[in-house]
């Protein structure tokens, strides 16, 4: 505890799921956390700024609020995301725009606002929440898969363009994490319990991930212990994507 004592950190999408777990972990480590989200977070010890990450003015205001409240911005965790459970043939233009506005444009807005502040104030750390789906596509999540691939590419670009400004940028790639988003997919199956059991069985570690599993990695990535870590994608999936699809 205390490795992030008094660090000023912004977390987007921190009202539930992975984002809430990240915010709680950072607070436990001593950070001063501002959550930017549409709905009010239930995490104790955070400040809340209602935020639509698809709106650049709202994101700029979120970063400005953290600076005003806590005297600066040491780290940003761009976690806000949405998904549409459809193939490309079924996806409407409006659904495409919605996913891309939040998952890609939103991450772009957050990274840009953070970099603009950090490069003039001694640097900082950025962690973008991508997904294993950005590299190994999940079925019936066409636009979501594409959006997370874009997040990974943007992460590398920020790292190489702004490393000399003192900015580190990495991404975490969660697999199947037990959140409301995962439950939506299970509930759409003909037999949700059977699909859930099959998903667990496919994980060599014998379970789905928890939001806290992701939060622990994020806490390390924004800390000084990861000072030489930048431009990397960190997989948190219980070895799901490490295995051959044949055998087992």
N, C-alpha and C positions, 0 to 999 in steps of 0.2 A: 504494500500500500504506500501511497505518497510519491510514487515515481513521477507523477505529473502535477505535483503540487503547484497550485496557482496558475497553471497554464490556461490560457484562454482558447477554448475550442468550440467550434460550431459543428453541430450535427444536424443534417437535414433528414426529414422523414423519421424523426425520433419519437413519434407518439405511440408506436407499437412495434411488435416483432423485433427484427434485428436492430433497427435504429434505437428502440427503447433500451435494449440490452447494452448497446454500445454506450449510450448516454449514461446509463446507470454505472457501468464499469468505469468510465472516465471520471465520474463524480467520486466513486469509491477510491480512485487513485489520486484524488486531491485536485482535479481539474475544475475550472469554473466553466460550466457548459451552457451554451445557448442553443436551444433546439428551434430549428425552423421547420414548421410543418403546418398543414391545413387545420388539423385538430389538436386540441390541447393535450400535451403529454401527461402521463400519470407518474412519471419518474420524479422522485423527490430531489430537491436541491438544484434544479435547473431553471433557467429563465426561458420563457417562451416568446417567440416572435412569430405571429401568424405569417406563413410564407407559401406562395405558389412559386416553385422553382422555375416554372416555365416563363415567369415574368422577370426580365432582367432588373427592373427597378426594385422589385421586391427582394431579390437576392442581394443587390447592392445595399439595400436598407438593412438586411439581416447582418451582413458583415459590419456595417457601420454601427449597428446596435451592440455587437460584441465588443467592438473597439471602444465605444463609449462606456459600456458597463464595466469592462475589465481591463481597459488600457491598451489593448492591442489584439492581435490574432496570431496565435501560435500554431494552430492546426485547424484543418477543415476535414470533416468526414462527409462526403457526398453520398448519401444512402437512399434518398427518396427515389422510389421507383414504382411502376405499375406494370401489369401484364394483361394481355388479351389472349385467351385460350382458343386460338383458331389457326388453321392453315392459311397460307397466302391466298388461296383461292376464295376463302370465306371472309377474309379481312376487308373491311370497308376503308375508304379513304379517311373517314373521320377517326376510326380506330387506329389506323396507322399514325395519323397526326398526333393523337393523344399519347400513344406510347413513346413516340420520338420526342415530343415536346417535353415530357417529364424525364425520360431515361437518358436522352442524349442532349437535347438543348438545356435541360435543367443542370446536368453535370457540367456542361460547357459554361453556363452562367456562373455556377458556383466556383469552378476552377479559375475562371477569369477574374472574378472579384477577389478571390483569395490571393492569386498571384500578384495582382496589381497592388495589394496592400503589402504582402510579404516581401516583394523585391525591394521596397523602399524602407523596410523596417527590420532588416537583419535575417530575413528568410523565414522558413516554417515548413510544416509537413502537411501533405494532402493525401488522403486515402479515399479512393473511389470504390464504391461497392459494385463490382461487376457480377459475373456468374460463370459457372462452368458451361452454361448454355451459350456463352459467347464463343466457345471453341468447339464444343461437342453438342450439337443441336438437340434440344428436347422436342419431342413430337408435339404437334399442334400448338406451337408457340413461335410461329415464324418471325413476327415482327419483334417480339421480345428477344429472341436469339440475336437478331441483327442489331438491336439496340445495345446489347451488352458487348458485342464485338466492337462496336464503335467506342464504348467506354474504355475498353482495353487499349485501343489504338490511341485515344486521346491521352490516356495516362502516360504512355511512353513518350508522346510528343511533349507534354508538359515537363516531364523529367529531363529530357535532353535539351530543351530550349531554355529552361530556367534553373538548371542545376547550379550554374555559376552565379545566380542571384541568391543562392542559399535555400532554394526551394526543392524539397524532396517530394516525389509523387509516386505512389504505388497503388495497386488495386488488390482487393481480396476477391476471390472467385468462389463464393459459397456454392455448394451442391444442394442436395435436398435437405432443407432446414425445416424443422417443425414450426411453421408459422401459418398465419391465416391464408397467405398466398398458396402454400402447398395444399392446405385443406380444400381450397376451391377446386384444385385439380382432382384431388381424390373424390370429392363429392360429385363430380361430373361423370365418374365412371359408373358402369352398370352395377358393379359391386364394389363400393368404396372401401370396405374392410379388406377385401381380397387384394385390391390394388395397393392399399397401404402396407399390407403384410408382404406383398411381393417387392415393394420398394425397399422395405427394411432388409429383406433377404438378399437383395443385390449389393448391400454394403458390406465389405469385408469386416468392418468393425462391429457389425451386428445391430446398428441402430441408425436412425436419422440424426442429423446434426441438431444442435440447440442454438438459439440466438446467442447464448453465452459463449459458445465455441468460437463464433465469429468475433464477438466483442473482445475476447482475450487477445486475439491476433491484432486487431485494430489498435488496442491499447499499447501493444509493443511497437507497432509501426509508427505511431506518433511520438514515441518516447526517444530520448537520446540514445538508448541502447541500439536503435536502428539507424544511427547517424550515417552509416555508409550504405544504406539500403535505399535504392531509388530506381524507378523504371521497371519494377518487377511485379509479376502477378502471383499471388499466393493462393493456392487451392486449399479450400476447407471442405472436403467432401467425403471423409472417411474411406478414402482409397477407391471410391466409386469409379472414377475415370482413369485410374491407374491400371486397371485390369484388362485383360483380353476379354472380348465378348464371347469367346469360345471356351467351353469347359467351366470348371468351378462347381 
